[in-house]
Amino acid sequence: MKEIYNDQLKSTLAKETGYRQQFSRDRLAEARLVHIAAGEFIVRPAECPVYLFWLARGRAKLYATLPNGRVSLIDFFRAPCFIGEIELVNASHEPRAVQAIEDCWCLALPVKQCRTSLLDDAVFLRLLCVTLSQKNYRNIVSLTQNQSFPLANRLAAFILLTQHNNVYREKHTQVAEYMGVSYRHLLFVFAQFCDDGLLEKSSAGYVIKNGPAVERLARAMAPEQTGCPLPA
């Protein structure tokens, strides 16, 4: 994570994503502009976030480390959204790691200096309630899809959501657990995708060779949206 001193970019990101509207007063001057490269952590494992992040550009994923040491994939974030809001509201909440899927740009408010005023901000808290309800609804939809659609459709959407520069490289064990399927079943579908020319296995992961076909599989679950459009 690197702080960037560029007031013009900072102002542009705030305007594009409605950052100022998240609060009852203008907090842009208090926020730091930070860049997180793909693969780097926005919030490190087992560390309580010291910033309330507003993800202005990019995508990220949320992890939890279980008592037995296993790392479990929980959720995904796509700009614009807050990261670290749960820990802000509940300081005793067990922190979760957040890792950038692609290059991310965030506006970061220092929690230590801003917690009290943020928790007294009715506009922020009201919008936070809406955001949390939307996340809960998204999780319900995801659970319903897991129960209602074949793995091929769900995996296609997951690949589009997590790919970076047209390459998918998630760990099979974590993905199998996240999707509620066996490791063997997951590998079978990946092999099927490769045989059908949708993917090609490489040393970097799986290269998406037929993006439109992957999108068609994903869109079957939600015709109005897919996990993430492929780059042009």
Stockholm file with secondary structure:
# STOCKHOLM 1.0

chainA/1-232         MKEIYNDQLKSTLAKETGYRQQFSRDRLAEARLVHIAAGEFIVRPAECPVYLFWLARGRAKLYATLPNGRVSLIDFFRAPCFIGEIELVNASHEPRAVQAIEDCWCLALPVKQCRTSLLDDAVFLRLLCVTLSQKNYRNIVSLTQNQSFPLANRLAAFILLTQHNNVYREKHTQVAEYMGVSYRHLLFVFAQFCDDGLLEKSSAGYVIKNGPAVERLARAMAPEQTGCPLPA
#=GR chainA/1-232 SS CEECCCHHHHHHHHHHHTCGGGSSSCCGGGCEEEEECTTSEEECTTCCCSEEEEEEECEEEEEEECTTSCEEEEEEEESSEEESHHHHHCTTSCCCEEEESSCEEEEEEEHHHHHHHHHTCHHHHHHHHHHHHHHHHHHHHHHHHHHHSCHHHHHHHHHHHHCBTTEECCCHHHHHHHHTCCHHHHHHHHHHHHHTTSEEEETTEEEESCHHHHHHHHHTTCTTCCSCCCCC
#=GC SS_cons         CEECCCHHHHHHHHHHHTCGGGSSSCCGGGCEEEEECTTSEEECTTCCCSEEEEEEECEEEEEEECTTSCEEEEEEEESSEEESHHHHHCTTSCCCEEEESSCEEEEEEEHHHHHHHHHTCHHHHHHHHHHHHHHHHHHHHHHHHHHHSCHHHHHHHHHHHHCBTTEECCCHHHHHHHHTCCHHHHHHHHHHHHHTTSEEEETTEEEESCHHHHHHHHHTTCTTCCSCCCCC
//
